[in-house]
Amino acid sequence: MIRFIVPFILIFLPIFTISSYGVSGIVPSIIFDTILISLSIRIVSPNTVKTVEFFGKYNRVLRAGLNFIIPFVEWTKSQTLYRKNFPIDVEWITWDNVTGYIWLNVIYYIEDDKNDTQDGNIYKSIYNIDDPKTMMRSTIDEQLRAMMVTFTHKNIFEKREEIGEAIEERLRVKLATFGYRLDSIQVRDVKLESSVMAAMNKIVETQKLKEAALNEAEAKKIMQVKEAEAEKESKILLWEGMAGQRMKIAEWFKESVDLIKQTDSSLNAEKVLQFLLDSSRIETLWNIGSKENSKLIYLNEDLEWRASKLVSGSDIM
């Protein structure tokens, strides 16, 4: 009923003054209404509420829109309902006595449950707690310190999700007692002290170098095997070619010997073969000697004698 007192006065006073003093009472009533409106009117913006205290005692809640209070006997306190970010960093010590740091971002808000009694969220968020950030910091710090002593510095980075879930569960219950709601907790970063981080990075770097060396050695081994296989294949082909060449030469010699023996049956195979070999050597020497700036050195005197003899006339010729 108190909330309707001011609107009632604003309507009743002009009627009373005009009926009592006539037209001359209009001006004072307008002035009084203007002053009363300026002191009593409260405009509440969206995502904001105000609580009203009547002589220092909680009375009611004002929500978005135009509202009135009784000047000089009622006062208001504001509370926002939109989501807020609260970044927080905590220092802790692991099971193996390594100092670490974790950076969190807490997103929280007040949900208007439309309950204007002292059990409602709005009342509890204003009158049951003075500084929610200090409460959240102490709750998170307590939860983290209790958890971190069970982890080693090596597996702490694998526990990011588990840490976030544990803190969120504990903080959600704690905030609810003060009318707040927890939207989410984001684990922004986890770090160890610089000397430990440098040592861990060195271990990772060494491991990567080891893997790179093993990969390089494996690649080199594969290349050597491939080169050996290729060399083997090339030698096989070379030997096959040489064998084929020798077969052809043998067939040519046989055909040449048979052809020469047909012209003279008195010639034996040994003389015919020696004649062919000498002819081949002389042809080779001729090809070499006919080239410019070429030099020919005889290391076999018998070959030179045979060549001169063949030029002058062999046994066959």
C-alpha positions, 0 to 999 in steps of 0.5 A, a space after each residue: 500500500 505504501 507504494 500508492 501513497 505518492 500517486 494518491 497525494 499527487 492526485 488528491 492535493 490539487 483537488 483539495 487545494 482547488 476545492 478549498 482555495 479556488 483557482 488561486 490554489 492551483 499554482 501552489 499545488 502544481 509547485 508542490 506536485 513538481 517537487 514531490 515528483 522530483 523527489 519520489 520518482 524512480 526510473 529503473 532501466 532494463 537488467 537493473 532492480 532497486 530495493 526500497 527501504 522504509 525507515 531502514 527496513 527492507 520493504 519491496 523491489 522496484 523493477 524496470 520502468 517508472 516507480 515511486 517512493 516516499 521522499 525522506 522516509 524511503 531509500 533505494 539500493 541498486 543491483 544489476 542483473 546482467 552477466 559480469 566477468 571476473 578475471 582471477 589468478 591464483 598461485 599454488 604448489 603441486 605435490 612435488 613442490 613446484 609453484 604454479 599459476 592459473 588464470 581463470 575467468 568467472 562469468 556470473 550474474 543475478 537471476 531475478 526469481 520474482 521473489 521479493 521476500 528475504 528468500 529471493 535472489 535480489 534480497 540475498 545478493 544485496 543484504 547477505 553479502 557485501 563483496 561477492 568478488 572477495 568471496 569468489 576469490 577465497 572459494 576458488 583459492 581454497 578449492 585450487 590449493 586443495 586440488 593442486 597438492 594431489 597433482 604433479 607438475 608433469 600432469 597439471 596441464 592435462 587436468 585443465 578441464 578437471 580443474 575447471 569442473 571442480 571449481 565450477 561445482 564448488 563455486 556454483 553452490 557457494 554463489 547460490 547461497 547469496 542469490 548469484 548464478 554461475 554461468 561458466 568458468 574459463 581456464 585461460 592459462 596454466 603456467 609453472 615457474 619460469 625455471 621449470 617451464 624452461 626445463 620442460 621446454 628443453 626436454 621437449 626440444 631434446 625429444 624433438 631433436 632426437 625424433 628428427 635425428 632418428 627420422 633422418 637416419 631412417 631416411 638415410 638408411 632407406 636411401 642407401 638401401 635404394 641405392 644398393 638395390 639400384 646398383 645391383 640392378 644396374 650391375 645385373 643388366 651390365 653383366 647380362 649385356 656383357 654376356 650377350 656381347 661375348 656371345 655375339 662376338 663368339 658367334 661372329 668369330 665362329 662365322 668368320 672362321 668358317 667363312 675363311 676355312 671355306 676359301 682355304 681348307 688347309 688353314 686350321 682354326 687356330 691360324 684363322 682365329 689369330 688372324 682375326 684377333 690381329 686384325 682387330 688389334 690393328 684396327 683398334 690401334 689405327 682408330 686411336 692413332 688417327 685422332 689428333 694429339 693421341 699417343 700410342 705406347 706399345 707395352 707388348 713387343 710381340 704385338 708390335 712384331 705381329 703387327 708389322 708382320 701382318 702389315 707385310 703379310 701374314 701366314 694367311 695373307 
